[in-house]
Amino acid sequence: ERKVFCFIMLPCFLVLFLLFIIPMFKPYAIGEDGFRYGDGIPLGMLRLDGVASITSGALMLTNSDPQRSGRAFSRRSFGYITSFSTTFVFLIIPPDSKDGVSAHGLAFALSSTVGFVFDAHPGPYLGLTNMKSRGNGTNQLFAVELDTIKNPQFSYIDENHVGIDVNSMVSINSHTAGYYASNGMFSPLKLASGQPMQVWVDYDGTSHNLSVSLAPYLEHKPQRPLLSSTVNLTSVLANNSFYVGFSSSTGLLKSRHYIIGWSFNTTGKAQPLNYTSLSQVIEDVRPKPQTRSHIP
């Protein structure tokens, strides 16, 4: 009878383990200094606005609607900005039959308020500013844009670039999208290729040096950054607190912009992402090839 009792109780312990122990190991980490959504973007962790949504473990900033914006920012603000390190994996899926032409892109952003969402415009403004507010110091906005349209009004260098923006969509520094390989050669990347890529943004609050790196998904962070600028974010984010997140918008073209995984830290390097899990998320959100039925 004792042996039978042990055999019967064993599944009970397994059930308790599955119900109470395994859920403690969350695929994300949140702390006072930052967070890590290394296995995908979980539900309920970000403040969503516009057409933004969480689907298949990814943050979909824009769907297939034209002239729309989507934003996702941290639910709580961080304190006085000193330094930060962040990395994220993104995916831009252009419209079908458009030869890779996409609009308009997405941006990683820091803002002293999330109130700007009520006045921000889609299209070239990426859901961050509008015609009247651009360049206004009261915006208290910093962004790294991944732009896929050449807009003359913002003096964009081309239709496929990375830019550093301060209170305006006119970048203080920009570069054609790509990365510097270990041999020092520049390798261009097409942002709206339908292929995932990874971005690193690092800011030193002492030197005010800000660097931006870009690489294909699953590649190491390049030793040489794509962009490097001196920006005093203390003066930009003057409210002594800030929110962090993403914004994106479409124009006449119906592109989809995704954030697959994201890590952010204000006291050290951003925690690494789980590429095994993210690869599955990428597979889930990518459009499936249509199979044609053969009718005899």
N, C-alpha and C positions, 0 to 999 in steps of 0.2 A: 504493500500500500504506500509505503514511503517513496518508493521509486516512481510510482504512478503520480504521486503528489508533486514531486520535483518536475516531472515531465509536463504536468499541466501548468505549473507556475512559471516555467521558463518563457512561454509566449507572453505572459503578463508583463514580465520585466522588459521584454523586447518592445511591447506596445508602449509602456511608460517611457522607454528611451526614445522611441520615435516621436511620441507626442510632446515630451517636455525637454529633452536634452538636445536633440538635433536642432530644433528651432532657435536655440540660443546662439548657434553659429550663423549669424546673419551674413548675407552676401554684401553687406555694406557697413561702413563704420562712420559714426558721427561724433564729433567732439567740439570743444570750445574753440579749437584752433583750426578746424576744417572738417573735411569729410572725404569718404572714398566710396564711389559707386562703381566698384571695379568689375562687377559681374553684370552690368546693365543698370538702367535707371529705374529704381523702385517707385511704386505708386505712393503718393501722398507726401513725398519728401520735398517737393519743390512747389512754389507758387506759380501756377500756370495761368496764362492770359492769352486771349485771342484764339487762334485755331490750334494752339499747342496741345498735345496730348501724349500720354504714355501708351505705347502699343508694342506688344511682343518684347518687352524689356528695354525698349529704346524710347528716347524722347523725340517725338516727331514735332518739330517746330512749325512746319507748314505742310498742308495736305495738297490736294489737287485743285484747290480753289485759287483763282487769279486775284491779284490785288488784295492780298490778305497778309496779316502779320501774326506771328506767334512768339511768345516769350516765356521763359521759365527762369525764375530767380529763387534764391535761398529764402526760406520762410522767415528766418531771423537775420538781423543785421550783425555784422562783425564790428568790433570796436575800431579805435584809432589805427589807421593803416601804417604798418611798418614795412614788412617784407611779405612776399607770398610766392608760392610755386604752384603751378597747376599743369595738368595734362589732360587731354581728352581725345577721344576718337570720334570722328564725324564721318558722315556719308551724305553726299549730294547726288540725288537721282534726277537727271534732267528729263524733260518731257520726251515721249516717244516721237521718233521721226523728226527730230529737230537738230540732228547732226551735232549733238553735244552742247548745243546752245542752252543756257540756263539763266534763270533770274530769281532773285537778285544776289543771293548769298546769305551768309550768317555771320554773327559776331559774338565773341566772348566779351562780356562787359562787366564793369564795376560801376555802381551808381550809388550816390548818397540817398536816393529815394527810389521808390518804385512808382511814384505818382506820374512819372513821365509817360506811362503807357496810355494815359487818357488823351494825350495830344500828339503822340508819335504817328507818323505816316508809314504806309508800306512802300513798296517799290524801292528806289535807291536809298531811302532813309533807313532801311532795314529794321523798321519798327522801333527806332531809338530816338529820332528827333523829327523835326518838321521844318518847313521853309522859314518860318519866323524864328525858331529857336536855335537854328544852327549857328555855332560859333559863340553862343551866349555862355558866359562863365557861370551863370546860375544853373546851368544844366548839371554841373558836377558829375560828369560822365567820362569814363575812359573805356575804350574798346579796342579789340583786335579784330579787324574785319577780314573775312574770307569772301571776296567779292567776285562775282562772275559776269558782271556787265561793265563796259566802259562808259562812264557817264561824264561828259565834258563839263557839266556844271560843278563837279567836284574835282576836276583836274586829275582824273584817274589815269594811270599810266597805261593800262590795258584792260581787257575783259577777263583777266585771270590773275588776280593779285592778292597779296596779303598787306594790310595796312595797319598802322597804329594811329588811333583817333583820340583826340582830346576835345570834348565838348562840341564836336563837329564831325561831319562825314568827310571833310577835307583832311586827309591824312597828313600827319607831320613827318611820316616816313613810310615808304611802301616799296615792295619788290614783287616782281613776277613770281608766282607760286612755284616752289621747288625747294631743293636742298643742296647743300654742299657735301659731296661724297668725301671719303677719307683721303682721296688723292687731291682734294682741293677743287675738283671740277664741279661746276654747277649742273644739276640735273633738274630740268623743269618737270612740273607736275600739273595736270589739269584737274582743277578743283571739282568740276562737275563731270567727272568721268564715270560716276557710278561705282567708283572704287573707294574703299575706306582709307582714311589717312589719319595720322596722329599729329597733334600740336602740343608744344610745350611753351609755356609763358613763365618767365622768372623775373622777379623784381627785387632789387636790393634797396631797402629803404635808407641805407646809409649813403651809398654812392648815387642813388636814384637811377641806377642803370637798369634798363628793361630790355630783355632779349626775347625773341620769338623764333621758335624752330618748327619746322614742318618736315615730315617724312612719310613714306608709304607705310601702311599698316604692317606691323610685325618687324619693321626695321628699327634699329637702335636710334636713340636720339643723336643727331649729328653733332660733332664736336664744334663746328662753326655754326653759329645761329644764322638764320635767314635775315633777321632784322635786329638791330641794336640801337637804342636811343636813350637819351637822358630825359627822364620825365619825373617831375616832383609831384607824385600823387598825393602828398600831404596837402598841397595847395589846391589840387584839383578836387579832391574829396574833402571839402572843408568842414563838413558837419561832424567830423570825428567818428563817423561810422559809415558803413557801406554794405550794400547787398551785392551779391555776385551771381551771374547767370548768363543766359544766352538769349539772343533775339535774332529773328530772321523774317524775311518777307518775300513775297512773290510779286511779279508784275503781270504782264500779259501772258507770260509763260508760266505753266503750272508745275514748277519744280517742287520736289520734296527734300527737306533738309532734316537730317537726323543727328542727334548726339547719342552715341552708342555706349560710352563709358566715360567717367569723369572723376578726377581726384583733385582736391584743392587743400592747400595747407599754408597757414600763415606763420609757422614757426620752424619750418624746415622743408625738405624736399617733398614733393607730392608723392603719396604712397603709390606703389605700382598697381597696374590694372591686371585683371585676370583674362588673358587673351584667349584661353580655351573657352570660357563662357562667352566672351564678346564675339568670338567667331560664330557661335551658334546664333546669337542675337542678329548679327549681320545677315546670316543665312535666312533667318525668319522674316526680316523686313525687306529684303531684296525682292523685286518682282520676279515671279516665276515665269520661265519661258512657256509660251502658249504652244500647246501641241495641237496640230491640225488632224482632224479625223479624216481617215481615208475611206471614201464611199465608193465601193466598186460599181 
